[in-house]
Amino acid sequence: MWAMSNVTLSAGDRLKRELQRAVERIRTELDKIEILSAAMSAFSKPVPDYEPGFRHLRHVTASALELNSARR
C-alpha cells in the first residue's frame, strides 16, 4: 500500500512540475506579447513633422522686409 501512495505522489509531483513549466512558458510568452504590443503601439503613430529648432533670424527678417515692401 505504501508503494502505491509513493507512485501517486510521484505522479502528482510530475504533474506539478509540468504545470509549473507550462506557467513559466506562458509568462515568457506574455512578456514577449507585452513588448511587441508596446512596439506596435509606438510604430502605429505617424511620425511627427520635422521642425528644426534653429532658425536663422536674418533670413526671417529679410523675408519679412521683402513681404512688407511688396505690399506698397
PEBEL-V452540 format. One record per residue. SS is DSSP state (h for helix, s for strand, l for the rest). OMEGA is omega in whole degrees, 0 to 359 (* if undefined). Layout:
[[SS;OMEGA] [SS;OMEGA]]
//
This chain:
[[l;179] [h;180] [h;181] [h;178] [h;176] [h;178] [h;179] [h;177] [h;179] [h;177] [h;177] [h;178] [h;178] [h;178] [h;179] [h;179] [h;179] [h;177] [h;177] [h;178] [h;179] [h;178] [h;178] [h;178] [h;178] [h;179] [h;179] [h;179] [h;177] [h;176] [h;178] [h;180] [h;179] [h;179] [h;181] [h;179] [h;176] [h;178] [h;179] [h;179] [h;181] [h;183] [h;181] [h;179] [l;179] [l;178] [l;180] [l;178] [l;180] [l;174] [l;181] [l;181] [l;183] [l;176] [l;181] [l;186] [h;180] [h;180] [h;179] [h;180] [h;180] [h;178] [h;179] [h;178] [h;179] [h;179] [h;181] [h;181] [h;180] [h;180] [h;185] [l;*]]
//
